[in-house]
Amino acid sequence: MSAPYRLYYWPIIPGRGEFVRMVFEDAAVPYEDVGRMPESEGGGMKAVAAIMKGKGEGFPVYAPPILDHGTVRIFQTANICRYVAERHGLAPEGEGPRAQALSLMMTVMDVAAEAHDTHHPVAVSRYYEDQKDEAKEAATAFLTDRLPGWLAYFEAALQRSEGDYLMGRSVTYPDLGLWHLLEGLAFAFPNGFARAVADHPALQKLHEVIPRRPVLAGYLESDRRMAFNEHGVFRHYPELDEDG
Ligand SMILES: N[C@@H](CCC(=O)N[C@@H](CS)C(=O)NCC(=O)O)C(=O)O
């Protein structure tokens, strides 16, 4: 029997951990969500904190999400998604396409990081309430100057693909990541996102079809899927949205 997958991520937010869950869930691969397990079973926040920032035994990892798989311990969201997807049929075949898929996933995570920084433009270590004015400025710049370009890029990537998905006719992990990114942006900036995505038919189609995938649909409708909230990467502060 192969070693279990153990995902370490904060239990109270979907956050970056959700990009990894999307891959496990779509591939119907069992995994232990350690941060969401009881402390009595070795889970919870403490278990996550115990191995981050180079603590704990073995390969030093920095920030969650972190994945343990037997003797393999890795971090960085895009890299974890790649690792799982390549083992479970959600990555393209061949070295070149696999490297391209990783480029796409890393770009998804770049946009997620910029979306996060709209509510924490001064310092991640300080409260949103202490940087609200700067956050408004950053969110306006993100929605005006940055988001249109990111979405136009992904639209072009989908249009140029030989199929309906980023890497061709089959869903691969960057499609799942892009879908979750679109969900997060729609939650955080309902007005700004609706305007930005309006003239991007391929993105709209991807946004519609991914949640219809039979296995994934079961997860998305279940209470295992955590709702977005005001602690995670994507936060809805109405005052930061367009016309907010
Ligand atoms: N580039 C990393 C960023 C990881 C990250 O920022 N993780 C957050 C949670 S989403 C965290 O807990 N960071 C702790 C810290 O930086 O101190 C990735 O994509 O995984």
The ligand as an SDF file (V2000), in Angstrom:
LIG
                    3D

 20 19  0  0  0  0  0  0  0  0999 V2000
    4.2660   30.9760   -2.1730 N   0  0  0  0  0  0  0  0  0  0  0  0
    3.6800   30.1790   -1.1160 C   0  0  0  0  0  0  0  0  0  0  0  0
    3.0320   31.1020   -0.1120 C   0  0  0  0  0  0  0  0  0  0  0  0
    2.6350   30.3450    1.1390 C   0  0  0  0  0  0  0  0  0  0  0  0
    1.9280   31.2320    2.1440 C   0  0  0  0  0  0  0  0  0  0  0  0
    2.0210   32.4710    2.1090 O   0  0  0  0  0  0  0  0  0  0  0  0
    1.2250   30.5880    3.0780 N   0  0  0  0  0  0  0  0  0  0  0  0
    0.4550   31.3210    4.0640 C   0  0  0  0  0  0  0  0  0  0  0  0
   -0.9290   30.7360    4.2030 C   0  0  0  0  0  0  0  0  0  0  0  0
   -1.8220   30.8890    2.6790 S   0  0  0  0  0  0  0  0  0  0  0  0
    1.1170   31.2270    5.4230 C   0  0  0  0  0  0  0  0  0  0  0  0
    0.6180   30.6350    6.3470 O   0  0  0  0  0  0  0  0  0  0  0  0
    2.2590   31.8890    5.5450 N   0  0  0  0  0  0  0  0  0  0  0  0
    2.9400   31.9530    6.7960 C   0  0  0  0  0  0  0  0  0  0  0  0
    4.0550   32.9500    6.7600 C   0  0  0  0  0  0  0  0  0  0  0  0
    4.4220   33.3810    5.6530 O   0  0  0  0  0  0  0  0  0  0  0  0
    4.5390   33.2860    7.8160 O   0  0  0  0  0  0  0  0  0  0  0  0
    2.6880   29.1750   -1.7300 C   0  0  0  0  0  0  0  0  0  0  0  0
    2.1590   29.4240   -2.8250 O   0  0  0  0  0  0  0  0  0  0  0  0
    2.4490   28.1250   -1.1220 O   0  0  0  0  0  0  0  0  0  0  0  0
  1  2  1  0
  2  3  1  0
  2 18  1  0
  3  4  1  0
  4  5  1  0
  5  6  2  0
  5  7  1  0
  7  8  1  0
  8  9  1  0
  8 11  1  0
  9 10  1  0
 11 12  2  0
 11 13  1  0
 13 14  1  0
 14 15  1  0
 15 16  2  0
 15 17  1  0
 18 19  2  0
 18 20  1  0
M  END
$$$$
